[in-house]
Amino acid sequence: MVEDRSFLGRTFSIINYLLLTIIGLITVIPFVHVVAGSFTTSAEMAAKKFVLIPTDWSIEAYRFIFSTNTIFKAMGVSIWTTLVGTIFSMLVTALMAYGLSRRDVDGRKVIMFMVVFTMLFHGGLIPTFLVVKELGMIDSYWALIIPSSISAFNLIILKNFFQNIPEGLEESAKIDGCSDFGILFRIVLPLSMPAIATISLFYAVTYWNTYLNAILYLNESAKWPIQVLLRQIVVLASGMDVSSDLDSVAPPPAQSIKMAVIVVATLPILCVYPFLQKHFAKGAMIGSIKG
């Protein structure tokens, strides 16, 4: 019986490792292909279609993308929006989540119902645009931040995490004369770093990938974030008629341009993720267990 269990355990481990390896390859190989394709010459791309290791390396796609200073300004806009937007969103989300996690707050269930309601029904594109216009945020970078400042999903995760913190800690702090803001910033937030890191990553990815809001609210092309500019580069490389600072530059093949654009748009977030990964799984799981 012991040998049978040992054999079954080894068999399960082998199958498990094989499945995880296959899933890992399915995930990694397309990304490797995209990176390799961005460094591949047009002749090799046309001959092989699918490339994992380029035979002839070329950086023409990246030279085309970075041939104008406009992309560096767009990168700066995206970095500013991501940093300021993430900090602002975490501040307002933490304040609201802490209030909703307090069982002695009157009307918390009604407010929570309203939060969940927004996950099912939304005002729509036109009402949101009219609100942003009436607030005077057209052609303002704040139009990329304010409308997306609080996510109901992130709020619920953070609220559930706050509820898991023992009430005895807050009671002890109150006895020592600590205010509600003191409890939040000195006790609750330091104990919630896994959840804070998780939600921060969610918000950072959202702001970095801002596209629709920029198209709707920013009329000046000089204020476009990186995602909008990269889309314009792809359109230009595809031979469509579009005004751009890159019109005077002969583009490399469209396929290489598209792959280089994906790398440029993805690499900054990939560089941030390893620093938050140790908190990511723990924060997401703990915040989703109790409610």
C-alpha positions as protocol buffer text, in pm:
chain_id: "A"
residue {
  index: 1
  type: MET
  ca { x: 0 y: 0 z: 0 }
}
residue {
  index: 2
  type: VAL
  ca { x: 283 y: 238 z: 86 }
}
residue {
  index: 3
  type: GLU
  ca { x: 459 y: 156 z: -242 }
}
residue {
  index: 4
  type: ASP
  ca { x: 136 y: 214 z: -436 }
}
residue {
  index: 5
  type: ARG
  ca { x: 93 y: 555 z: -275 }
}
residue {
  index: 6
  type: SER
  ca { x: 455 y: 639 z: -346 }
}
residue {
  index: 7
  type: PHE
  ca { x: 414 y: 532 z: -710 }
}
residue {
  index: 8
  type: LEU
  ca { x: 94 y: 735 z: -747 }
}
residue {
  index: 9
  type: GLY
  ca { x: 264 y: 1035 z: -587 }
}
residue {
  index: 10
  type: ARG
  ca { x: 558 y: 1018 z: -828 }
}
residue {
  index: 11
  type: THR
  ca { x: 323 y: 972 z: -1123 }
}
residue {
  index: 12
  type: PHE
  ca { x: 118 y: 1273 z: -1017 }
}
residue {
  index: 13
  type: SER
  ca { x: 434 y: 1484 z: -977 }
}
residue {
  index: 14
  type: ILE
  ca { x: 561 y: 1386 z: -1324 }
}
residue {
  index: 15
  type: ILE
  ca { x: 226 y: 1464 z: -1488 }
}
residue {
  index: 16
  type: ASN
  ca { x: 200 y: 1788 z: -1293 }
}
residue {
  index: 17
  type: TYR
  ca { x: 548 y: 1900 z: -1399 }
}
residue {
  index: 18
  type: LEU
  ca { x: 476 y: 1811 z: -1762 }
}
residue {
  index: 19
  type: LEU
  ca { x: 150 y: 2006 z: -1763 }
}
residue {
  index: 20
  type: LEU
  ca { x: 311 y: 2309 z: -1594 }
}
residue {
  index: 21
  type: THR
  ca { x: 599 y: 2296 z: -1843 }
}
residue {
  index: 22
  type: ILE
  ca { x: 359 y: 2287 z: -2138 }
}
residue {
  index: 23
  type: ILE
  ca { x: 151 y: 2572 z: -1998 }
}
residue {
  index: 24
  type: GLY
  ca { x: 469 y: 2771 z: -1930 }
}
residue {
  index: 25
  type: LEU
  ca { x: 591 y: 2720 z: -2288 }
}
residue {
  index: 26
  type: ILE
  ca { x: 251 y: 2818 z: -2429 }
}
residue {
  index: 27
  type: THR
  ca { x: 279 y: 3140 z: -2229 }
}
residue {
  index: 28
  type: VAL
  ca { x: 645 y: 3223 z: -2294 }
}
residue {
  index: 29
  type: ILE
  ca { x: 694 y: 3120 z: -2659 }
}
residue {
  index: 30
  type: PRO
  ca { x: 457 y: 3382 z: -2809 }
}
residue {
  index: 31
  type: PHE
  ca { x: 631 y: 3657 z: -2613 }
}
residue {
  index: 32
  type: VAL
  ca { x: 974 y: 3531 z: -2721 }
}
residue {
  index: 33
  type: HIS
  ca { x: 847 y: 3530 z: -3080 }
}
residue {
  index: 34
  type: VAL
  ca { x: 733 y: 3891 z: -3046 }
}
residue {
  index: 35
  type: VAL
  ca { x: 1068 y: 4003 z: -2904 }
}
residue {
  index: 36
  type: ALA
  ca { x: 1263 y: 3808 z: -3167 }
}
residue {
  index: 37
  type: GLY
  ca { x: 1039 y: 3936 z: -3446 }
}
residue {
  index: 38
  type: SER
  ca { x: 1107 y: 4295 z: -3345 }
}
residue {
  index: 39
  type: PHE
  ca { x: 1481 y: 4233 z: -3406 }
}
residue {
  index: 40
  type: THR
  ca { x: 1433 y: 4036 z: -3729 }
}
residue {
  index: 41
  type: THR
  ca { x: 1507 y: 4162 z: -4080 }
}
residue {
  index: 42
  type: SER
  ca { x: 1225 y: 4192 z: -4331 }
}
residue {
  index: 43
  type: ALA
  ca { x: 1368 y: 3914 z: -4549 }
}
residue {
  index: 44
  type: GLU
  ca { x: 1383 y: 3666 z: -4262 }
}
residue {
  index: 45
  type: MET
  ca { x: 1036 y: 3762 z: -4140 }
}
residue {
  index: 46
  type: ALA
  ca { x: 894 y: 3706 z: -4488 }
}
residue {
  index: 47
  type: ALA
  ca { x: 1071 y: 3371 z: -4526 }
}
residue {
  index: 48
  type: LYS
  ca { x: 1009 y: 3214 z: -4184 }
}
residue {
  index: 49
  type: LYS
  ca { x: 692 y: 3384 z: -4053 }
}
residue {
  index: 50
  type: PHE
  ca { x: 761 y: 3238 z: -3706 }
}
residue {
  index: 51
  type: VAL
  ca { x: 1098 y: 3330 z: -3549 }
}
residue {
  index: 52
  type: LEU
  ca { x: 1230 y: 3246 z: -3203 }
}
residue {
  index: 53
  type: ILE
  ca { x: 1600 y: 3330 z: -3258 }
}
residue {
  index: 54
  type: PRO
  ca { x: 1679 y: 3572 z: -3542 }
}
residue {
  index: 55
  type: THR
  ca { x: 1951 y: 3470 z: -3786 }
}
residue {
  index: 56
  type: ASP
  ca { x: 2018 y: 3829 z: -3892 }
}
residue {
  index: 57
  type: TRP
  ca { x: 1963 y: 4083 z: -3617 }
}
residue {
  index: 58
  type: SER
  ca { x: 1819 y: 4423 z: -3702 }
}
residue {
  index: 59
  type: ILE
  ca { x: 1715 y: 4724 z: -3493 }
}
residue {
  index: 60
  type: GLU
  ca { x: 1547 y: 4913 z: -3776 }
}
residue {
  index: 61
  type: ALA
  ca { x: 1204 y: 4881 z: -3613 }
}
residue {
  index: 62
  type: TYR
  ca { x: 1329 y: 5045 z: -3296 }
}
residue {
  index: 63
  type: ARG
  ca { x: 1515 y: 5313 z: -3491 }
}
residue {
  index: 64
  type: PHE
  ca { x: 1190 y: 5396 z: -3667 }
}
residue {
  index: 65
  type: ILE
  ca { x: 994 y: 5413 z: -3340 }
}
residue {
  index: 66
  type: PHE
  ca { x: 1254 y: 5630 z: -3165 }
}
residue {
  index: 67
  type: SER
  ca { x: 1335 y: 5844 z: -3470 }
}
residue {
  index: 68
  type: THR
  ca { x: 1146 y: 6139 z: -3321 }
}
residue {
  index: 69
  type: ASN
  ca { x: 1150 y: 6305 z: -2981 }
}
residue {
  index: 70
  type: THR
  ca { x: 772 y: 6280 z: -2970 }
}
residue {
  index: 71
  type: ILE
  ca { x: 788 y: 5928 z: -2835 }
}
residue {
  index: 72
  type: PHE
  ca { x: 1000 y: 6037 z: -2538 }
}
residue {
  index: 73
  type: LYS
  ca { x: 745 y: 6305 z: -2452 }
}
residue {
  index: 74
  type: ALA
  ca { x: 466 y: 6050 z: -2483 }
}
residue {
  index: 75
  type: MET
  ca { x: 662 y: 5815 z: -2258 }
}
residue {
  index: 76
  type: GLY
  ca { x: 695 y: 6094 z: -2004 }
}
residue {
  index: 77
  type: VAL
  ca { x: 320 y: 6156 z: -2015 }
}
residue {
  index: 78
  type: SER
  ca { x: 251 y: 5787 z: -1952 }
}
residue {
  index: 79
  type: ILE
  ca { x: 503 y: 5770 z: -1667 }
}
residue {
  index: 80
  type: TRP
  ca { x: 356 y: 6083 z: -1504 }
}
residue {
  index: 81
  type: THR
  ca { x: 1 y: 5956 z: -1545 }
}
residue {
  index: 82
  type: THR
  ca { x: 92 y: 5615 z: -1407 }
}
residue {
  index: 83
  type: LEU
  ca { x: 278 y: 5746 z: -1102 }
}
residue {
  index: 84
  type: VAL
  ca { x: 38 y: 6025 z: -1007 }
}
residue {
  index: 85
  type: GLY
  ca { x: -270 y: 5823 z: -1099 }
}
residue {
  index: 86
  type: THR
  ca { x: -162 y: 5518 z: -899 }
}
residue {
  index: 87
  type: ILE
  ca { x: -80 y: 5726 z: -590 }
}
residue {
  index: 88
  type: PHE
  ca { x: -406 y: 5922 z: -612 }
}
residue {
  index: 89
  type: SER
  ca { x: -616 y: 5610 z: -676 }
}
residue {
  index: 90
  type: MET
  ca { x: -457 y: 5422 z: -387 }
}
residue {
  index: 91
  type: LEU
  ca { x: -519 y: 5717 z: -154 }
}
residue {
  index: 92
  type: VAL
  ca { x: -890 y: 5756 z: -233 }
}
residue {
  index: 93
  type: THR
  ca { x: -945 y: 5380 z: -254 }
}
residue {
  index: 94
  type: ALA
  ca { x: -779 y: 5319 z: 84 }
}
residue {
  index: 95
  type: LEU
  ca { x: -982 y: 5595 z: 249 }
}
residue {
  index: 96
  type: MET
  ca { x: -1312 y: 5461 z: 116 }
}
residue {
  index: 97
  type: ALA
  ca { x: -1222 y: 5097 z: 178 }
}
residue {
  index: 98
  type: TYR
  ca { x: -1128 y: 5169 z: 538 }
}
residue {
  index: 99
  type: GLY
  ca { x: -1456 y: 5347 z: 600 }
}
residue {
  index: 100
  type: LEU
  ca { x: -1656 y: 5061 z: 452 }
}
residue {
  index: 101
  type: SER
  ca { x: -1460 y: 4805 z: 652 }
}
residue {
  index: 102
  type: ARG
  ca { x: -1564 y: 4967 z: 981 }
}
residue {
  index: 103
  type: ARG
  ca { x: -1870 y: 4789 z: 1119 }
}
residue {
  index: 104
  type: ASP
  ca { x: -1972 y: 5093 z: 1325 }
}
residue {
  index: 105
  type: VAL
  ca { x: -2020 y: 5316 z: 1018 }
}
residue {
  index: 106
  type: ASP
  ca { x: -2388 y: 5392 z: 954 }
}
residue {
  index: 107
  type: GLY
  ca { x: -2514 y: 5319 z: 604 }
}
residue {
  index: 108
  type: ARG
  ca { x: -2210 y: 5113 z: 500 }
}
residue {
  index: 109
  type: LYS
  ca { x: -2431 y: 4843 z: 348 }
}
residue {
  index: 110
  type: VAL
  ca { x: -2617 y: 5096 z: 134 }
}
residue {
  index: 111
  type: ILE
  ca { x: -2290 y: 5250 z: 14 }
}
residue {
  index: 112
  type: MET
  ca { x: -2149 y: 4904 z: -55 }
}
residue {
  index: 113
  type: PHE
  ca { x: -2458 y: 4820 z: -260 }
}
residue {
  index: 114
  type: MET
  ca { x: -2402 y: 5135 z: -466 }
}
residue {
  index: 115
  type: VAL
  ca { x: -2039 y: 5036 z: -524 }
}
residue {
  index: 116
  type: VAL
  ca { x: -2134 y: 4687 z: -642 }
}
residue {
  index: 117
  type: PHE
  ca { x: -2413 y: 4836 z: -855 }
}
residue {
  index: 118
  type: THR
  ca { x: -2155 y: 5028 z: -1059 }
}
residue {
  index: 119
  type: MET
  ca { x: -1989 y: 4696 z: -1151 }
}
residue {
  index: 120
  type: LEU
  ca { x: -2311 y: 4587 z: -1323 }
}
residue {
  index: 121
  type: PHE
  ca { x: -2444 y: 4914 z: -1464 }
}
residue {
  index: 122
  type: HIS
  ca { x: -2247 y: 5211 z: -1592 }
}
residue {
  index: 123
  type: GLY
  ca { x: -2354 y: 5559 z: -1693 }
}
residue {
  index: 124
  type: GLY
  ca { x: -2207 y: 5512 z: -2039 }
}
residue {
  index: 125
  type: LEU
  ca { x: -1957 y: 5684 z: -2263 }
}
residue {
  index: 126
  type: ILE
  ca { x: -2153 y: 5998 z: -2349 }
}
residue {
  index: 127
  type: PRO
  ca { x: -2260 y: 6089 z: -1991 }
}
residue {
  index: 128
  type: THR
  ca { x: -1903 y: 6036 z: -1871 }
}
residue {
  index: 129
  type: PHE
  ca { x: -1770 y: 6260 z: -2149 }
}
residue {
  index: 130
  type: LEU
  ca { x: -2024 y: 6531 z: -2063 }
}
residue {
  index: 131
  type: VAL
  ca { x: -1923 y: 6519 z: -1695 }
}
residue {
  index: 132
  type: VAL
  ca { x: -1553 y: 6547 z: -1782 }
}
residue {
  index: 133
  type: LYS
  ca { x: -1630 y: 6838 z: -2017 }
}
residue {
  index: 134
  type: GLU
  ca { x: -1839 y: 7024 z: -1759 }
}
residue {
  index: 135
  type: LEU
  ca { x: -1558 y: 6985 z: -1503 }
}
residue {
  index: 136
  type: GLY
  ca { x: -1320 y: 7156 z: -1746 }
}
residue {
  index: 137
  type: MET
  ca { x: -1085 y: 6862 z: -1782 }
}
residue {
  index: 138
  type: ILE
  ca { x: -1080 y: 6841 z: -2163 }
}
residue {
  index: 139
  type: ASP
  ca { x: -717 y: 6854 z: -2283 }
}
residue {
  index: 140
  type: SER
  ca { x: -605 y: 6806 z: -1923 }
}
residue {
  index: 141
  type: TYR
  ca { x: -397 y: 6515 z: -1797 }
}
residue {
  index: 142
  type: TRP
  ca { x: -639 y: 6489 z: -1504 }
}
residue {
  index: 143
  type: ALA
  ca { x: -897 y: 6359 z: -1751 }
}
residue {
  index: 144
  type: LEU
  ca { x: -684 y: 6043 z: -1765 }
}
residue {
  index: 145
  type: ILE
  ca { x: -685 y: 6009 z: -1385 }
}
residue {
  index: 146
  type: ILE
  ca { x: -1008 y: 6134 z: -1228 }
}
residue {
  index: 147
  type: PRO
  ca { x: -1257 y: 5920 z: -1427 }
}
residue {
  index: 148
  type: SER
  ca { x: -1058 y: 5605 z: -1344 }
}
residue {
  index: 149
  type: SER
  ca { x: -955 y: 5697 z: -990 }
}
residue {
  index: 150
  type: ILE
  ca { x: -1156 y: 5427 z: -809 }
}
residue {
  index: 151
  type: SER
  ca { x: -1222 y: 5075 z: -931 }
}
residue {
  index: 152
  type: ALA
  ca { x: -1510 y: 4897 z: -756 }
}
residue {
  index: 153
  type: PHE
  ca { x: -1328 y: 4563 z: -789 }
}
residue {
  index: 154
  type: ASN
  ca { x: -1010 y: 4698 z: -629 }
}
residue {
  index: 155
  type: LEU
  ca { x: -1214 y: 4871 z: -358 }
}
residue {
  index: 156
  type: ILE
  ca { x: -1385 y: 4545 z: -260 }
}
residue {
  index: 157
  type: ILE
  ca { x: -1054 y: 4356 z: -243 }
}
residue {
  index: 158
  type: LEU
  ca { x: -897 y: 4623 z: -23 }
}
residue {
  index: 159
  type: LYS
  ca { x: -1205 y: 4647 z: 201 }
}
residue {
  index: 160
  type: ASN
  ca { x: -1205 y: 4270 z: 257 }
}
residue {
  index: 161
  type: PHE
  ca { x: -835 y: 4284 z: 342 }
}
residue {
  index: 162
  type: PHE
  ca { x: -892 y: 4560 z: 599 }
}
residue {
  index: 163
  type: GLN
  ca { x: -1169 y: 4355 z: 758 }
}
residue {
  index: 164
  type: ASN
  ca { x: -920 y: 4071 z: 824 }
}
residue {
  index: 165
  type: ILE
  ca { x: -709 y: 4293 z: 1049 }
}
residue {
  index: 166
  type: PRO
  ca { x: -789 y: 4218 z: 1417 }
}
residue {
  index: 167
  type: GLU
  ca { x: -1014 y: 4478 z: 1576 }
}
residue {
  index: 168
  type: GLY
  ca { x: -805 y: 4458 z: 1892 }
}
residue {
  index: 169
  type: LEU
  ca { x: -526 y: 4652 z: 1724 }
}
residue {
  index: 170
  type: GLU
  ca { x: -757 y: 4942 z: 1644 }
}
residue {
  index: 171
  type: GLU
  ca { x: -907 y: 4937 z: 1994 }
}
residue {
  index: 172
  type: SER
  ca { x: -561 y: 4949 z: 2149 }
}
residue {
  index: 173
  type: ALA
  ca { x: -467 y: 5241 z: 1928 }
}
residue {
  index: 174
  type: LYS
  ca { x: -783 y: 5428 z: 2028 }
}
residue {
  index: 175
  type: ILE
  ca { x: -703 y: 5374 z: 2394 }
}
residue {
  index: 176
  type: ASP
  ca { x: -362 y: 5531 z: 2329 }
}
residue {
  index: 177
  type: GLY
  ca { x: -538 y: 5834 z: 2179 }
}
residue {
  index: 178
  type: CYS
  ca { x: -484 y: 5759 z: 1810 }
}
residue {
  index: 179
  type: SER
  ca { x: -731 y: 5918 z: 1566 }
}
residue {
  index: 180
  type: ASP
  ca { x: -903 y: 5736 z: 1280 }
}
residue {
  index: 181
  type: PHE
  ca { x: -653 y: 5875 z: 1029 }
}
residue {
  index: 182
  type: GLY
  ca { x: -369 y: 5772 z: 1260 }
}
residue {
  index: 183
  type: ILE
  ca { x: -506 y: 5419 z: 1281 }
}
residue {
  index: 184
  type: LEU
  ca { x: -533 y: 5402 z: 902 }
}
residue {
  index: 185
  type: PHE
  ca { x: -188 y: 5536 z: 818 }
}
residue {
  index: 186
  type: ARG
  ca { x: 10 y: 5400 z: 1115 }
}
residue {
  index: 187
  type: ILE
  ca { x: -150 y: 5059 z: 1168 }
}
residue {
  index: 188
  type: VAL
  ca { x: -385 y: 4945 z: 892 }
}
residue {
  index: 189
  type: LEU
  ca { x: -182 y: 5042 z: 584 }
}
residue {
  index: 190
  type: PRO
  ca { x: 155 y: 4909 z: 712 }
}
residue {
  index: 191
  type: LEU
  ca { x: -15 y: 4575 z: 786 }
}
residue {
  index: 192
  type: SER
  ca { x: -177 y: 4570 z: 442 }
}
residue {
  index: 193
  type: MET
  ca { x: 129 y: 4594 z: 220 }
}
residue {
  index: 194
  type: PRO
  ca { x: 47 y: 4275 z: 22 }
}
residue {
  index: 195
  type: ALA
  ca { x: -295 y: 4417 z: -68 }
}
residue {
  index: 196
  type: ILE
  ca { x: -151 y: 4764 z: -131 }
}
residue {
  index: 197
  type: ALA
  ca { x: 110 y: 4620 z: -369 }
}
residue {
  index: 198
  type: THR
  ca { x: -153 y: 4414 z: -551 }
}
residue {
  index: 199
  type: ILE
  ca { x: -398 y: 4701 z: -600 }
}
residue {
  index: 200
  type: SER
  ca { x: -115 y: 4938 z: -693 }
}
residue {
  index: 201
  type: LEU
  ca { x: -11 y: 4702 z: -971 }
}
residue {
  index: 202
  type: PHE
  ca { x: -371 y: 4682 z: -1096 }
}
residue {
  index: 203
  type: TYR
  ca { x: -397 y: 5060 z: -1106 }
}
residue {
  index: 204
  type: ALA
  ca { x: -51 y: 5106 z: -1260 }
}
residue {
  index: 205
  type: VAL
  ca { x: -132 y: 4868 z: -1547 }
}
residue {
  index: 206
  type: THR
  ca { x: -464 y: 5047 z: -1604 }
}
residue {
  index: 207
  type: TYR
  ca { x: -302 y: 5391 z: -1623 }
}
residue {
  index: 208
  type: TRP
  ca { x: -10 y: 5272 z: -1833 }
}
residue {
  index: 209
  type: ASN
  ca { x: -250 y: 5119 z: -2087 }
}
residue {
  index: 210
  type: THR
  ca { x: -468 y: 5432 z: -2103 }
}
residue {
  index: 211
  type: TYR
  ca { x: -593 y: 5466 z: -2460 }
}
residue {
  index: 212
  type: LEU
  ca { x: -966 y: 5535 z: -2487 }
}
residue {
  index: 213
  type: ASN
  ca { x: -968 y: 5820 z: -2234 }
}
residue {
  index: 214
  type: ALA
  ca { x: -676 y: 5984 z: -2413 }
}
residue {
  index: 215
  type: ILE
  ca { x: -854 y: 5959 z: -2749 }
}
residue {
  index: 216
  type: LEU
  ca { x: -1173 y: 6106 z: -2601 }
}
residue {
  index: 217
  type: TYR
  ca { x: -1040 y: 6383 z: -2377 }
}
residue {
  index: 218
  type: LEU
  ca { x: -705 y: 6493 z: -2526 }
}
residue {
  index: 219
  type: ASN
  ca { x: -739 y: 6690 z: -2849 }
}
residue {
  index: 220
  type: GLU
  ca { x: -375 y: 6796 z: -2867 }
}
residue {
  index: 221
  type: SER
  ca { x: -150 y: 6523 z: -3008 }
}
residue {
  index: 222
  type: ALA
  ca { x: 142 y: 6662 z: -2805 }
}
residue {
  index: 223
  type: LYS
  ca { x: -34 y: 6543 z: -2489 }
}
residue {
  index: 224
  type: TRP
  ca { x: -94 y: 6186 z: -2605 }
}
residue {
  index: 225
  type: PRO
  ca { x: 38 y: 5904 z: -2386 }
}
residue {
  index: 226
  type: ILE
  ca { x: 260 y: 5631 z: -2523 }
}
residue {
  index: 227
  type: GLN
  ca { x: -22 y: 5389 z: -2611 }
}
residue {
  index: 228
  type: VAL
  ca { x: -192 y: 5635 z: -2846 }
}
residue {
  index: 229
  type: LEU
  ca { x: 133 y: 5734 z: -3014 }
}
residue {
  index: 230
  type: LEU
  ca { x: 233 y: 5369 z: -3063 }
}
residue {
  index: 231
  type: ARG
  ca { x: -101 y: 5306 z: -3229 }
}
residue {
  index: 232
  type: GLN
  ca { x: -31 y: 5594 z: -3467 }
}
residue {
  index: 233
  type: ILE
  ca { x: 310 y: 5441 z: -3545 }
}
residue {
  index: 234
  type: VAL
  ca { x: 148 y: 5105 z: -3626 }
}
residue {
  index: 235
  type: VAL
  ca { x: -107 y: 5276 z: -3853 }
}
residue {
  index: 236
  type: LEU
  ca { x: 170 y: 5467 z: -4030 }
}
residue {
  index: 237
  type: ALA
  ca { x: 376 y: 5150 z: -4075 }
}
residue {
  index: 238
  type: SER
  ca { x: 71 y: 4977 z: -4222 }
}
residue {
  index: 239
  type: GLY
  ca { x: 60 y: 5236 z: -4499 }
}
residue {
  index: 240
  type: MET
  ca { x: -256 y: 5418 z: -4389 }
}
residue {
  index: 241
  type: ASP
  ca { x: -298 y: 5792 z: -4428 }
}
residue {
  index: 242
  type: VAL
  ca { x: -228 y: 5953 z: -4091 }
}
residue {
  index: 243
  type: SER
  ca { x: -45 y: 6270 z: -3993 }
}
residue {
  index: 244
  type: SER
  ca { x: 265 y: 6206 z: -3784 }
}
residue {
  index: 245
  type: ASP
  ca { x: 614 y: 6335 z: -3714 }
}
residue {
  index: 246
  type: LEU
  ca { x: 736 y: 6009 z: -3869 }
}
residue {
  index: 247
  type: ASP
  ca { x: 598 y: 6081 z: -4219 }
}
residue {
  index: 248
  type: SER
  ca { x: 946 y: 6167 z: -4352 }
}
residue {
  index: 249
  type: VAL
  ca { x: 1096 y: 5838 z: -4231 }
}
residue {
  index: 250
  type: ALA
  ca { x: 1070 y: 5524 z: -4443 }
}
residue {
  index: 251
  type: PRO
  ca { x: 918 y: 5259 z: -4216 }
}
residue {
  index: 252
  type: PRO
  ca { x: 1045 y: 4902 z: -4186 }
}
residue {
  index: 253
  type: PRO
  ca { x: 798 y: 4614 z: -4246 }
}
residue {
  index: 254
  type: ALA
  ca { x: 471 y: 4657 z: -4061 }
}
residue {
  index: 255
  type: GLN
  ca { x: 502 y: 4322 z: -3882 }
}
residue {
  index: 256
  type: SER
  ca { x: 835 y: 4417 z: -3723 }
}
residue {
  index: 257
  type: ILE
  ca { x: 695 y: 4756 z: -3624 }
}
residue {
  index: 258
  type: LYS
  ca { x: 396 y: 4595 z: -3454 }
}
residue {
  index: 259
  type: MET
  ca { x: 618 y: 4359 z: -3255 }
}
residue {
  index: 260
  type: ALA
  ca { x: 856 y: 4637 z: -3152 }
}
residue {
  index: 261
  type: VAL
  ca { x: 556 y: 4844 z: -3040 }
}
residue {
  index: 262
  type: ILE
  ca { x: 435 y: 4555 z: -2821 }
}
residue {
  index: 263
  type: VAL
  ca { x: 779 y: 4530 z: -2660 }
}
residue {
  index: 264
  type: VAL
  ca { x: 801 y: 4906 z: -2595 }
}
residue {
  index: 265
  type: ALA
  ca { x: 450 y: 4914 z: -2447 }
}
residue {
  index: 266
  type: THR
  ca { x: 496 y: 4605 z: -2228 }
}
residue {
  index: 267
  type: LEU
  ca { x: 855 y: 4629 z: -2105 }
}
residue {
  index: 268
  type: PRO
  ca { x: 807 y: 4904 z: -1839 }
}
residue {
  index: 269
  type: ILE
  ca { x: 532 y: 4709 z: -1659 }
}
residue {
  index: 270
  type: LEU
  ca { x: 736 y: 4389 z: -1683 }
}
residue {
  index: 271
  type: CYS
  ca { x: 1023 y: 4570 z: -1511 }
}
residue {
  index: 272
  type: VAL
  ca { x: 795 y: 4680 z: -1224 }
}
residue {
  index: 273
  type: TYR
  ca { x: 621 y: 4346 z: -1168 }
}
residue {
  index: 274
  type: PRO
  ca { x: 919 y: 4151 z: -1015 }
}
residue {
  index: 275
  type: PHE
  ca { x: 940 y: 4402 z: -729 }
}
residue {
  index: 276
  type: LEU
  ca { x: 573 y: 4344 z: -641 }
}
residue {
  index: 277
  type: GLN
  ca { x: 541 y: 3976 z: -725 }
}
residue {
  index: 278
  type: LYS
  ca { x: 608 y: 3847 z: -372 }
}
residue {
  index: 279
  type: HIS
  ca { x: 310 y: 4050 z: -246 }
}
residue {
  index: 280
  type: PHE
  ca { x: 86 y: 3996 z: -547 }
}
residue {
  index: 281
  type: ALA
  ca { x: -52 y: 3644 z: -490 }
}
residue {
  index: 282
  type: LYS
  ca { x: -89 y: 3688 z: -114 }
}
residue {
  index: 283
  type: GLY
  ca { x: -269 y: 4019 z: -145 }
}
residue {
  index: 284
  type: ALA
  ca { x: -512 y: 3895 z: -409 }
}
residue {
  index: 285
  type: MET
  ca { x: -598 y: 3574 z: -221 }
}
residue {
  index: 286
  type: ILE
  ca { x: -640 y: 3721 z: 127 }
}
residue {
  index: 287
  type: GLY
  ca { x: -848 y: 4009 z: -3 }
}
residue {
  index: 288
  type: SER
  ca { x: -1089 y: 3769 z: -175 }
}
residue {
  index: 289
  type: ILE
  ca { x: -1160 y: 3521 z: 105 }
}
residue {
  index: 290
  type: LYS
  ca { x: -1375 y: 3708 z: 354 }
}
residue {
  index: 291
  type: GLY
  ca { x: -1628 y: 3981 z: 291 }
}
